[in-house]
Amino acid sequence: MQSTGFHLQAGSSEGVRPLLARLVPVALSVWAIVEFGDITTAIAEGRPGAWMTIGTVVVVLISALVSSIAGFAFSALAGCAL
C-alpha cells in the first residue's frame, strides 16, 4: 500500500523558515530602535504630541513589567504545587 501523504522534496523550502525565523526578530528590533529614536527626537524638538506618545510608552512599559512579575509569581506557585 502506498502512502498518499504530502512529501517535500529535498531543498525545496527547508532553508526559508530558519532564515525567516532569524530575520523577523532582527526586523522588529530595528523597528523598535527607529521608533525609540523618533520618540526621543519628538521630545527634544518639543513636538505637540510628544508627551502623549511618552505617556503611551510609559503605560505599555509598566503593563509589561506587571505582566512579567505576575507571570513569574504564577510560575513559582505552579512549581511549588509539583
All heavy atoms as a GROMACS GRO file, in nm:
protein
  585
    1MET      N    1   0.084  -0.117   0.000
    1MET     CA    2   0.000   0.000   0.000
    1MET      C    3   0.089   0.124   0.000
    1MET      O    4   0.180   0.137   0.080
    1MET     CB    5  -0.089  -0.002   0.124
    1MET     CG    6  -0.178   0.118   0.133
    1MET     SD    7  -0.285   0.109   0.278
    1MET     CE    8  -0.438   0.079   0.198
    2GLN      N    9   0.062   0.219  -0.088
    2GLN     CA   10   0.142   0.339  -0.098
    2GLN      C   11   0.085   0.450  -0.010
    2GLN      O   12  -0.036   0.462   0.009
    2GLN     CB   13   0.143   0.390  -0.242
    2GLN     CG   14   0.237   0.313  -0.331
    2GLN     CD   15   0.246   0.380  -0.467
    2GLN    OE1   16   0.152   0.442  -0.512
    2GLN    NE2   17   0.361   0.365  -0.530
    3SER      N   18   0.174   0.530   0.042
    3SER     CA   19   0.134   0.645   0.123
    3SER      C   20   0.089   0.758   0.032
    3SER      O   21   0.152   0.788  -0.069
    3SER     CB   22   0.251   0.692   0.209
    3SER     OG   23   0.218   0.811   0.272
    4THR      N   24  -0.022   0.820   0.068
    4THR     CA   25  -0.072   0.931  -0.013
    4THR      C   26  -0.043   1.065   0.054
    4THR      O   27  -0.097   1.167   0.017
    4THR     CB   28  -0.223   0.919  -0.034
    4THR    OG1   29  -0.287   0.914   0.094
    4THR    CG2   30  -0.256   0.796  -0.114
    5GLY      N   31   0.044   1.065   0.155
    5GLY     CA   32   0.076   1.188   0.227
    5GLY      C   33   0.159   1.284   0.144
    5GLY      O   34   0.216   1.248   0.041
    6PHE      N   35   0.165   1.404   0.187
    6PHE     CA   36   0.240   1.509   0.119
    6PHE      C   37   0.386   1.502   0.162
    6PHE      O   38   0.417   1.499   0.280
    6PHE     CB   39   0.181   1.646   0.156
    6PHE     CG   40   0.252   1.760   0.092
    6PHE    CD1   41   0.237   1.786  -0.043
    6PHE    CD2   42   0.334   1.842   0.166
    6PHE    CE1   43   0.302   1.893  -0.102
    6PHE    CE2   44   0.400   1.948   0.108
    6PHE     CZ   45   0.383   1.973  -0.027
    7HIS      N   46   0.477   1.501   0.067
    7HIS     CA   47   0.620   1.494   0.096
    7HIS      C   48   0.691   1.611   0.028
    7HIS      O   49   0.666   1.641  -0.088
    7HIS     CB   50   0.681   1.363   0.044
    7HIS     CG   51   0.620   1.241   0.107
    7HIS    ND1   52   0.649   1.203   0.234
    7HIS    CD2   53   0.531   1.151   0.058
    7HIS    CE1   54   0.581   1.093   0.264
    7HIS    NE2   55   0.508   1.061   0.158
    8LEU      N   56   0.779   1.675   0.103
    8LEU     CA   57   0.860   1.782   0.045
    8LEU      C   58   0.982   1.724  -0.024
    8LEU      O   59   1.042   1.630   0.024
    8LEU     CB   60   0.907   1.878   0.153
    8LEU     CG   61   0.802   1.967   0.216
    8LEU    CD1   62   0.864   2.046   0.331
    8LEU    CD2   63   0.746   2.063   0.114
    9GLN      N   64   1.018   1.783  -0.134
    9GLN     CA   65   1.141   1.741  -0.200
    9GLN      C   66   1.257   1.809  -0.130
    9GLN      O   67   1.244   1.918  -0.076
    9GLN     CB   68   1.139   1.781  -0.347
    9GLN     CG   69   1.034   1.707  -0.428
    9GLN     CD   70   1.036   1.752  -0.573
    9GLN    OE1   71   1.107   1.846  -0.609
    9GLN    NE2   72   0.960   1.684  -0.654
   10ALA      N   73   1.370   1.745  -0.129
   10ALA     CA   74   1.488   1.799  -0.061
   10ALA      C   75   1.528   1.932  -0.123
   10ALA      O   76   1.535   1.946  -0.244
   10ALA     CB   77   1.603   1.700  -0.071
   11GLY      N   78   1.548   2.030  -0.037
   11GLY     CA   79   1.593   2.160  -0.083
   11GLY      C   80   1.485   2.251  -0.134
   11GLY      O   81   1.514   2.360  -0.181
   12SER      N   82   1.357   2.215  -0.122
   12SER     CA   83   1.252   2.300  -0.177
   12SER      C   84   1.232   2.426  -0.095
   12SER      O   85   1.237   2.536  -0.147
   12SER     CB   86   1.122   2.222  -0.189
   12SER     OG   87   1.080   2.178  -0.062
   13SER      N   88   1.206   2.413   0.035
   13SER     CA   89   1.186   2.533   0.118
   13SER      C   90   1.242   2.513   0.258
   13SER      O   91   1.201   2.579   0.351
   13SER     CB   92   1.038   2.567   0.125
   13SER     OG   93   0.969   2.466   0.195
   14GLU      N   94   1.337   2.423   0.272
   14GLU     CA   95   1.391   2.393   0.404
   14GLU      C   96   1.472   2.508   0.461
   14GLU      O   97   1.475   2.528   0.580
   14GLU     CB   98   1.476   2.266   0.397
   14GLU     CG   99   1.395   2.143   0.367
   14GLU     CD  100   1.482   2.021   0.344
   14GLU    OE1  101   1.606   2.036   0.347
   14GLU    OE2  102   1.427   1.914   0.320
   15GLY      N  103   1.537   2.587   0.377
   15GLY     CA  104   1.619   2.696   0.426
   15GLY      C  105   1.544   2.826   0.448
   15GLY      O  106   1.597   2.919   0.506
   16VAL      N  107   1.420   2.833   0.404
   16VAL     CA  108   1.345   2.958   0.414
   16VAL      C  109   1.297   2.983   0.556
   16VAL      O  110   1.310   3.092   0.609
   16VAL     CB  111   1.226   2.956   0.316
   16VAL    CG1  112   1.139   3.080   0.335
   16VAL    CG2  113   1.277   2.948   0.174
   17ARG      N  114   1.243   2.884   0.621
   17ARG     CA  115   1.187   2.902   0.756
   17ARG      C  116   1.293   2.942   0.858
   17ARG      O  117   1.270   3.036   0.932
   17ARG     CB  118   1.114   2.778   0.801
   17ARG     CG  119   0.975   2.768   0.743
   17ARG     CD  120   0.889   2.687   0.837
   17ARG     NE  121   0.756   2.676   0.788
   17ARG     CZ  122   0.658   2.760   0.822
   17ARG    NH1  123   0.684   2.859   0.900
   17ARG    NH2  124   0.538   2.742   0.775
   18PRO      N  125   1.409   2.876   0.866
   18PRO     CA  126   1.510   2.921   0.963
   18PRO      C  127   1.557   3.064   0.935
   18PRO      O  128   1.580   3.141   1.027
   18PRO     CB  129   1.623   2.821   0.949
   18PRO     CG  130   1.560   2.699   0.893
   18PRO     CD  131   1.449   2.749   0.805
   19LEU      N  132   1.570   3.099   0.809
   19LEU     CA  133   1.612   3.235   0.773
   19LEU      C  134   1.506   3.335   0.816
   19LEU      O  135   1.536   3.438   0.875
   19LEU     CB  136   1.637   3.244   0.623
   19LEU     CG  137   1.680   3.381   0.572
   19LEU    CD1  138   1.814   3.420   0.632
   19LEU    CD2  139   1.685   3.383   0.421
   20LEU      N  140   1.379   3.304   0.790
   20LEU     CA  141   1.270   3.393   0.830
   20LEU      C  142   1.260   3.403   0.981
   20LEU      O  143   1.237   3.511   1.035
   20LEU     CB  144   1.139   3.341   0.771
   20LEU     CG  145   1.017   3.431   0.788
   20LEU    CD1  146   1.040   3.563   0.717
   20LEU    CD2  147   0.893   3.363   0.736
   21ALA      N  148   1.283   3.292   1.050
   21ALA     CA  149   1.278   3.292   1.196
   21ALA      C  150   1.389   3.378   1.255
   21ALA      O  151   1.375   3.431   1.364
   21ALA     CB  152   1.290   3.149   1.248
   22ARG      N  153   1.498   3.394   1.185
   22ARG     CA  154   1.606   3.480   1.232
   22ARG      C  155   1.585   3.625   1.193
   22ARG      O  156   1.624   3.716   1.266
   22ARG     CB  157   1.740   3.432   1.176
   22ARG     CG  158   1.786   3.304   1.236
   22ARG     CD  159   1.919   3.263   1.182
   22ARG     NE  160   1.959   3.134   1.237
   22ARG     CZ  161   2.067   3.070   1.201
   22ARG    NH1  162   2.146   3.123   1.111
   22ARG    NH2  163   2.096   2.954   1.254
   23LEU      N  164   1.525   3.649   1.078
   23LEU     CA  165   1.509   3.785   1.029
   23LEU      C  166   1.396   3.861   1.097
   23LEU      O  167   1.405   3.983   1.114
   23LEU     CB  168   1.486   3.785   0.878
   23LEU     CG  169   1.607   3.753   0.792
   23LEU    CD1  170   1.571   3.756   0.645
   23LEU    CD2  171   1.719   3.849   0.820
   24VAL      N  172   1.290   3.793   1.137
   24VAL     CA  173   1.176   3.862   1.199
   24VAL      C  174   1.215   3.931   1.330
   24VAL      O  175   1.185   4.051   1.346
   24VAL     CB  176   1.057   3.765   1.217
   24VAL    CG1  177   0.951   3.824   1.305
   24VAL    CG2  178   0.999   3.728   1.081
   25PRO      N  179   1.283   3.866   1.425
   25PRO     CA  180   1.322   3.938   1.546
   25PRO      C  181   1.419   4.053   1.518
   25PRO      O  182   1.412   4.157   1.584
   25PRO     CB  183   1.388   3.832   1.634
   25PRO     CG  184   1.338   3.702   1.583
   25PRO     CD  185   1.313   3.723   1.437
   26VAL      N  186   1.506   4.036   1.421
   26VAL     CA  187   1.600   4.143   1.386
   26VAL      C  188   1.523   4.262   1.330
   26VAL      O  189   1.549   4.377   1.368
   26VAL     CB  190   1.706   4.092   1.286
   26VAL    CG1  191   1.789   4.206   1.231
   26VAL    CG2  192   1.794   3.988   1.352
   27ALA      N  193   1.427   4.235   1.242
   27ALA     CA  194   1.348   4.343   1.184
   27ALA      C  195   1.266   4.415   1.290
   27ALA      O  196   1.257   4.539   1.290
   27ALA     CB  197   1.256   4.287   1.075
   28LEU      N  198   1.208   4.341   1.383
   28LEU     CA  199   1.132   4.404   1.490
   28LEU      C  200   1.221   4.487   1.582
   28LEU      O  201   1.181   4.594   1.629
   28LEU     CB  202   1.057   4.298   1.571
   28LEU     CG  203   0.938   4.233   1.500
   28LEU    CD1  204   0.882   4.120   1.584
   28LEU    CD2  205   0.832   4.336   1.470
   29SER      N  206   1.342   4.439   1.608
   29SER     CA  207   1.436   4.515   1.690
   29SER      C  208   1.478   4.645   1.622
   29SER      O  209   1.483   4.751   1.687
   29SER     CB  210   1.560   4.431   1.720
   29SER     OG  211   1.525   4.316   1.792
   30VAL      N  212   1.504   4.638   1.494
   30VAL     CA  213   1.541   4.759   1.420
   30VAL      C  214   1.425   4.858   1.420
   30VAL      O  215   1.444   4.979   1.441
   30VAL     CB  216   1.583   4.724   1.275
   30VAL    CG1  217   1.595   4.847   1.188
   30VAL    CG2  218   1.714   4.647   1.276
   31TRP      N  219   1.304   4.808   1.401
   31TRP     CA  220   1.185   4.894   1.402
   31TRP      C  221   1.170   4.962   1.539
   31TRP      O  222   1.141   5.081   1.547
   31TRP     CB  223   1.064   4.809   1.368
   31TRP     CG  224   0.935   4.885   1.354
   31TRP    CD1  225   0.919   5.018   1.331
   31TRP    CD2  226   0.804   4.830   1.365
   31TRP    NE1  227   0.786   5.048   1.326
   31TRP    CE2  228   0.713   4.936   1.346
   31TRP    CE3  229   0.756   4.702   1.388
   31TRP    CZ2  230   0.576   4.916   1.351
   31TRP    CZ3  231   0.619   4.684   1.391
   31TRP    CH2  232   0.531   4.789   1.372
   32ALA      N  233   1.188   4.886   1.647
   32ALA     CA  234   1.177   4.943   1.782
   32ALA      C  235   1.283   5.050   1.805
   32ALA      O  236   1.254   5.155   1.865
   32ALA     CB  237   1.189   4.832   1.886
   33ILE      N  238   1.405   5.028   1.759
   33ILE     CA  239   1.512   5.127   1.776
   33ILE      C  240   1.480   5.254   1.698
   33ILE      O  241   1.500   5.366   1.748
   33ILE     CB  242   1.647   5.066   1.734
   33ILE    CG1  243   1.689   4.959   1.835
   33ILE    CG2  244   1.754   5.174   1.721
   33ILE    CD1  245   1.806   4.875   1.790
   34VAL      N  246   1.428   5.238   1.577
   34VAL     CA  247   1.392   5.356   1.496
   34VAL      C  248   1.281   5.434   1.563
   34VAL      O  249   1.285   5.558   1.571
   34VAL     CB  250   1.352   5.312   1.354
   34VAL    CG1  251   1.288   5.426   1.277
   34VAL    CG2  252   1.474   5.260   1.278
   35GLU      N  253   1.180   5.364   1.613
   35GLU     CA  254   1.069   5.433   1.681
   35GLU      C  255   1.116   5.501   1.810
   35GLU      O  256   1.069   5.608   1.843
   35GLU     CB  257   0.956   5.335   1.710
   35GLU     CG  258   0.883   5.290   1.587
   35GLU     CD  259   0.816   5.405   1.512
   35GLU    OE1  260   0.762   5.496   1.577
   35GLU    OE2  261   0.821   5.404   1.388
   36PHE      N  262   1.206   5.437   1.883
   36PHE     CA  263   1.262   5.498   2.003
   36PHE      C  264   1.335   5.627   1.968
   36PHE      O  265   1.323   5.729   2.038
   36PHE     CB  266   1.355   5.401   2.076
   36PHE     CG  267   1.415   5.458   2.200
   36PHE    CD1  268   1.339   5.474   2.315
   36PHE    CD2  269   1.548   5.498   2.202
   36PHE    CE1  270   1.395   5.528   2.430
   36PHE    CE2  271   1.604   5.552   2.315
   36PHE     CZ  272   1.528   5.567   2.430
   37GLY      N  273   1.409   5.625   1.860
   37GLY     CA  274   1.477   5.746   1.814
   37GLY      C  275   1.379   5.855   1.777
   37GLY      O  276   1.401   5.974   1.806
   38ASP      N  277   1.268   5.818   1.716
   38ASP     CA  278   1.166   5.916   1.680
   38ASP      C  279   1.102   5.977   1.805
   38ASP      O  280   1.076   6.097   1.810
   38ASP     CB  281   1.059   5.850   1.593
   38ASP     CG  282   0.957   5.950   1.543
   38ASP    OD1  283   0.998   6.059   1.496
   38ASP    OD2  284   0.836   5.920   1.551
   39ILE      N  285   1.079   5.895   1.906
   39ILE     CA  286   1.020   5.945   2.031
   39ILE      C  287   1.115   6.042   2.099
   39ILE      O  288   1.074   6.149   2.144
   39ILE     CB  289   0.983   5.828   2.124
   39ILE    CG1  290   0.864   5.751   2.066
   39ILE    CG2  291   0.951   5.877   2.264
   39ILE    CD1  292   0.837   5.620   2.138
   40THR      N  293   1.242   6.008   2.107
   40THR     CA  294   1.338   6.097   2.173
   40THR      C  295   1.355   6.226   2.094
   40THR      O  296   1.370   6.334   2.153
   40THR     CB  297   1.474   6.029   2.192
   40THR    OG1  298   1.522   5.980   2.067
   40THR    CG2  299   1.464   5.914   2.290
   41THR      N  300   1.351   6.218   1.962
   41THR     CA  301   1.360   6.338   1.879
   41THR      C  302   1.238   6.427   1.900
   41THR      O  303   1.250   6.550   1.906
   41THR     CB  304   1.374   6.301   1.730
   41THR    OG1  305   1.486   6.215   1.714
   41THR    CG2  306   1.392   6.424   1.644
   42ALA      N  307   1.120   6.364   1.912
   42ALA     CA  308   0.998   6.442   1.935
   42ALA      C  309   1.004   6.517   2.066
   42ALA      O  310   0.960   6.632   2.075
   42ALA     CB  311   0.877   6.348   1.933
   43ILE      N  312   1.059   6.456   2.169
   43ILE     CA  313   1.072   6.524   2.298
   43ILE      C  314   1.174   6.637   2.288
   43ILE      O  315   1.151   6.748   2.337
   43ILE     CB  316   1.110   6.425   2.409
   43ILE    CG1  317   0.995   6.330   2.433
   43ILE    CG2  318   1.146   6.498   2.537
   43ILE    CD1  319   1.030   6.217   2.525
   44ALA      N  320   1.287   6.609   2.225
   44ALA     CA  321   1.393   6.710   2.215
   44ALA      C  322   1.347   6.832   2.135
   44ALA      O  323   1.381   6.945   2.168
   44ALA     CB  324   1.517   6.649   2.152
   45GLU      N  325   1.268   6.808   2.030
   45GLU     CA  326   1.221   6.918   1.947
   45GLU      C  327   1.097   6.985   2.004
   45GLU      O  328   1.057   7.091   1.958
   45GLU     CB  329   1.190   6.867   1.806
   45GLU     CG  330   1.313   6.823   1.730
   45GLU     CD  331   1.278   6.764   1.595
   45GLU    OE1  332   1.158   6.746   1.565
   45GLU    OE2  333   1.371   6.735   1.519
   46GLY      N  334   1.033   6.922   2.102
   46GLY     CA  335   0.913   6.979   2.162
   46GLY      C  336   0.791   6.972   2.072
   46GLY      O  337   0.711   7.064   2.067
   47ARG      N  338   0.777   6.863   1.999
   47ARG     CA  339   0.659   6.846   1.913
   47ARG      C  340   0.532   6.844   1.997
   47ARG      O  341   0.533   6.798   2.112
   47ARG     CB  342   0.669   6.716   1.834
   47ARG     CG  343   0.776   6.719   1.727
   47ARG     CD  344   0.768   6.594   1.643
   47ARG     NE  345   0.898   6.562   1.589
   47ARG     CZ  346   0.932   6.443   1.544
   47ARG    NH1  347   0.847   6.343   1.550
   47ARG    NH2  348   1.052   6.422   1.495
   48PRO      N  349   0.421   6.888   1.943
   48PRO     CA  350   0.297   6.898   2.020
   48PRO      C  351   0.247   6.766   2.079
   48PRO      O  352   0.198   6.763   2.190
   48PRO     CB  353   0.195   6.953   1.920
   48PRO     CG  354   0.276   7.018   1.814
   48PRO     CD  355   0.406   6.946   1.809
   49GLY      N  356   0.257   6.656   2.009
   49GLY     CA  357   0.203   6.529   2.058
   49GLY      C  358   0.305   6.440   2.128
   49GLY      O  359   0.278   6.323   2.152
   50ALA      N  360   0.421   6.494   2.159
   50ALA     CA  361   0.529   6.411   2.214
   50ALA      C  362   0.495   6.355   2.350
   50ALA      O  363   0.524   6.239   2.379
   50ALA     CB  364   0.658   6.492   2.222
   51TRP      N  365   0.432   6.434   2.436
   51TRP     CA  366   0.404   6.386   2.571
   51TRP      C  367   0.296   6.280   2.573
   51TRP      O  368   0.295   6.193   2.659
   51TRP     CB  369   0.374   6.502   2.665
   51TRP     CG  370   0.496   6.585   2.682
   51TRP    CD1  371   0.518   6.709   2.634
   51TRP    CD2  372   0.617   6.545   2.748
   51TRP    NE1  373   0.646   6.751   2.665
   51TRP    CE2  374   0.708   6.652   2.735
   51TRP    CE3  375   0.658   6.430   2.815
   51TRP    CZ2  376   0.836   6.648   2.790
   51TRP    CZ3  377   0.786   6.426   2.867
   51TRP    CH2  378   0.873   6.533   2.854
   52MET      N  379   0.205   6.285   2.478
   52MET     CA  380   0.104   6.178   2.468
   52MET      C  381   0.172   6.048   2.427
   52MET      O  382   0.139   5.941   2.479
   52MET     CB  383  -0.004   6.216   2.366
   52MET     CG  384  -0.111   6.111   2.355
   52MET     SD  385  -0.196   6.086   2.511
   52MET     CE  386  -0.343   6.174   2.481
   53THR      N  387   0.268   6.055   2.339
   53THR     CA  388   0.344   5.936   2.299
   53THR      C  389   0.422   5.881   2.417
   53THR      O  390   0.425   5.759   2.440
   53THR     CB  391   0.440   5.971   2.184
   53THR    OG1  392   0.365   6.027   2.077
   53THR    CG2  393   0.514   5.850   2.136
   54ILE      N  394   0.485   5.968   2.494
   54ILE     CA  395   0.560   5.924   2.612
   54ILE      C  396   0.467   5.860   2.713
   54ILE      O  397   0.500   5.759   2.775
   54ILE     CB  398   0.636   6.043   2.674
   54ILE    CG1  399   0.750   6.083   2.583
   54ILE    CG2  400   0.690   6.009   2.812
   54ILE    CD1  401   0.851   5.973   2.559
   55GLY      N  402   0.349   5.918   2.733
   55GLY     CA  403   0.251   5.858   2.824
   55GLY      C  404   0.212   5.718   2.781
   55GLY      O  405   0.202   5.626   2.863
   56THR      N  406   0.193   5.699   2.651
   56THR     CA  407   0.160   5.566   2.598
   56THR      C  408   0.274   5.468   2.622
   56THR      O  409   0.251   5.354   2.662
   56THR     CB  410   0.129   5.576   2.447
   56THR    OG1  411   0.025   5.670   2.427
   56THR    CG2  412   0.089   5.442   2.391
   57VAL      N  413   0.397   5.513   2.598
   57VAL     CA  414   0.513   5.427   2.619
   57VAL      C  415   0.525   5.387   2.766
   57VAL      O  416   0.552   5.270   2.798
   57VAL     CB  417   0.641   5.498   2.570
   57VAL    CG1  418   0.765   5.425   2.616
   57VAL    CG2  419   0.639   5.510   2.420
   58VAL      N  420   0.503   5.481   2.855
   58VAL     CA  421   0.512   5.452   2.998
   58VAL      C  422   0.406   5.350   3.040
   58VAL      O  423   0.435   5.255   3.113
   58VAL     CB  424   0.501   5.582   3.081
   58VAL    CG1  425   0.479   5.553   3.228
   58VAL    CG2  426   0.625   5.667   3.061
   59VAL      N  427   0.284   5.366   2.991
   59VAL     CA  428   0.177   5.272   3.024
   59VAL      C  429   0.210   5.132   2.972
   59VAL      O  430   0.193   5.032   3.043
   59VAL     CB  431   0.042   5.321   2.968
   59VAL    CG1  432  -0.064   5.212   2.973
   59VAL    CG2  433  -0.005   5.443   3.044
   60VAL      N  434   0.262   5.123   2.851
   60VAL     CA  435   0.297   4.992   2.794
   60VAL      C  436   0.411   4.928   2.874
   60VAL      O  437   0.407   4.808   2.904
   60VAL     CB  438   0.334   5.006   2.645
   60VAL    CG1  439   0.398   4.880   2.592
   60VAL    CG2  440   0.212   5.042   2.564
   61LEU      N  441   0.513   5.006   2.910
   61LEU     CA  442   0.625   4.950   2.986
   61LEU      C  443   0.583   4.906   3.125
   61LEU      O  444   0.625   4.799   3.173
   61LEU     CB  445   0.739   5.052   2.996
   61LEU     CG  446   0.815   5.076   2.867
   61LEU    CD1  447   0.918   5.188   2.886
   61LEU    CD2  448   0.881   4.951   2.817
   62ILE      N  449   0.498   4.982   3.191
   62ILE     CA  450   0.450   4.943   3.324
   62ILE      C  451   0.364   4.817   3.315
   62ILE      O  452   0.377   4.726   3.398
   62ILE     CB  453   0.375   5.059   3.392
   62ILE    CG1  454   0.475   5.167   3.430
   62ILE    CG2  455   0.298   5.012   3.514
   62ILE    CD1  456   0.412   5.294   3.483
   63SER      N  457   0.279   4.810   3.214
   63SER     CA  458   0.197   4.689   3.199
   63SER      C  459   0.282   4.567   3.167
   63SER      O  460   0.254   4.456   3.215
   63SER     CB  461   0.089   4.709   3.093
   63SER     OG  462   0.147   4.725   2.967
   64ALA      N  463   0.389   4.584   3.090
   64ALA     CA  464   0.480   4.472   3.062
   64ALA      C  465   0.551   4.428   3.189
   64ALA      O  466   0.569   4.308   3.212
   64ALA     CB  467   0.580   4.512   2.956
   65LEU      N  468   0.590   4.524   3.273
   65LEU     CA  469   0.656   4.490   3.399
   65LEU      C  470   0.561   4.414   3.491
   65LEU      O  471   0.599   4.311   3.548
   65LEU     CB  472   0.705   4.618   3.468
   65LEU     CG  473   0.768   4.599   3.606
   65LEU    CD1  474   0.898   4.522   3.593
   65LEU    CD2  475   0.790   4.733   3.672
   66VAL      N  476   0.439   4.463   3.505
   66VAL     CA  477   0.341   4.395   3.591
   66VAL      C  478   0.311   4.256   3.537
   66VAL      O  479   0.301   4.158   3.613
   66VAL     CB  480   0.212   4.480   3.603
   66VAL    CG1  481   0.101   4.403   3.669
   66VAL    CG2  482   0.242   4.608   3.679
   67SER      N  483   0.297   4.243   3.407
   67SER     CA  484   0.271   4.113   3.346
   67SER      C  485   0.387   4.016   3.371
   67SER      O  486   0.366   3.898   3.399
   67SER     CB  487   0.249   4.130   3.196
   67SER     OG  488   0.237   4.006   3.133
   68SER      N  489   0.509   4.067   3.362
   68SER     CA  490   0.626   3.983   3.387
   68SER      C  491   0.630   3.936   3.531
   68SER      O  492   0.658   3.818   3.559
   68SER     CB  493   0.753   4.061   3.353
   68SER     OG  494   0.866   3.987   3.385
   69ILE      N  495   0.602   4.026   3.625
   69ILE     CA  496   0.601   3.989   3.766
   69ILE      C  497   0.492   3.887   3.795
   69ILE      O  498   0.514   3.789   3.866
   69ILE     CB  499   0.586   4.115   3.854
   69ILE    CG1  500   0.713   4.200   3.843
   69ILE    CG2  501   0.558   4.078   3.999
   69ILE    CD1  502   0.701   4.337   3.904
   70ALA      N  503   0.373   3.910   3.737
   70ALA     CA  504   0.262   3.816   3.758
   70ALA      C  505   0.295   3.679   3.699
   70ALA      O  506   0.264   3.575   3.758
   70ALA     CB  507   0.134   3.871   3.696
   71GLY      N  508   0.358   3.677   3.582
   71GLY     CA  509   0.396   3.550   3.521
   71GLY      C  510   0.499   3.476   3.603
   71GLY      O  511   0.491   3.353   3.618
   72PHE      N  512   0.596   3.548   3.658
   72PHE     CA  513   0.696   3.485   3.743
   72PHE      C  514   0.632   3.430   3.869
   72PHE      O  515   0.663   3.317   3.913
   72PHE     CB  516   0.805   3.585   3.781
   72PHE     CG  517   0.910   3.528   3.871
   72PHE    CD1  518   1.005   3.440   3.820
   72PHE    CD2  519   0.913   3.560   4.004
   72PHE    CE1  520   1.103   3.386   3.902
   72PHE    CE2  521   1.010   3.505   4.088
   72PHE     CZ  522   1.104   3.418   4.036
   73ALA      N  523   0.540   3.506   3.930
   73ALA     CA  524   0.472   3.459   4.050
   73ALA      C  525   0.389   3.334   4.021
   73ALA      O  526   0.387   3.238   4.100
   73ALA     CB  527   0.384   3.570   4.108
   74PHE      N  528   0.320   3.334   3.907
   74PHE     CA  529   0.240   3.217   3.871
   74PHE      C  530   0.331   3.095   3.850
   74PHE      O  531   0.299   2.984   3.894
   74PHE     CB  532   0.160   3.244   3.745
   74PHE     CG  533   0.081   3.125   3.700
   74PHE    CD1  534  -0.034   3.087   3.767
   74PHE    CD2  535   0.122   3.052   3.590
   74PHE    CE1  536  -0.106   2.976   3.726
   74PHE    CE2  537   0.050   2.940   3.549
   74PHE     CZ  538  -0.064   2.904   3.616
   75SER      N  539   0.444   3.116   3.787
   75SER     CA  540   0.538   3.005   3.765
   75SER      C  541   0.591   2.950   3.897
   75SER      O  542   0.604   2.829   3.915
   75SER     CB  543   0.656   3.050   3.679
   75SER     OG  544   0.613   3.086   3.550
   76ALA      N  545   0.619   3.040   3.990
   76ALA     CA  546   0.668   2.996   4.122
   76ALA      C  547   0.560   2.917   4.196
   76ALA      O  548   0.589   2.814   4.256
   76ALA     CB  549   0.711   3.118   4.203
   77LEU      N  550   0.437   2.966   4.190
   77LEU     CA  551   0.328   2.894   4.256
   77LEU      C  552   0.302   2.759   4.190
   77LEU      O  553   0.279   2.659   4.258
   77LEU     CB  554   0.199   2.978   4.253
   77LEU     CG  555   0.199   3.099   4.346
   77LEU    CD1  556   0.074   3.181   4.322
   77LEU    CD2  557   0.208   3.056   4.490
   78ALA      N  558   0.307   2.756   4.058
   78ALA     CA  559   0.286   2.629   3.988
   78ALA      C  560   0.400   2.533   4.017
   78ALA      O  561   0.378   2.411   4.030
   78ALA     CB  562   0.273   2.654   3.838
   79GLY      N  563   0.522   2.584   4.030
   79GLY     CA  564   0.636   2.499   4.061
   79GLY      C  565   0.628   2.441   4.201
   79GLY      O  566   0.670   2.328   4.226
   80CYS      N  567   0.574   2.519   4.294
   80CYS     CA  568   0.560   2.472   4.432
   80CYS      C  569   0.454   2.361   4.442
   80CYS      O  570   0.463   2.276   4.530
   80CYS     CB  571   0.522   2.586   4.524
   80CYS     SG  572   0.655   2.702   4.550
   81ALA      N  573   0.356   2.365   4.353
   81ALA     CA  574   0.248   2.267   4.358
   81ALA      C  575   0.295   2.130   4.307
   81ALA      O  576   0.230   2.030   4.334
   81ALA     CB  577   0.130   2.315   4.275
   82LEU      N  578   0.404   2.128   4.235
   82LEU     CA  579   0.453   1.999   4.185
   82LEU      C  580   0.517   1.927   4.296
   82LEU      O  581   0.550   1.844   4.340
   82LEU     CB  582   0.551   2.020   4.070
   82LEU     CG  583   0.492   2.081   3.946
   82LEU    CD1  584   0.602   2.103   3.842
   82LEU    CD2  585   0.386   1.991   3.883
   0.00000   0.00000   0.00000
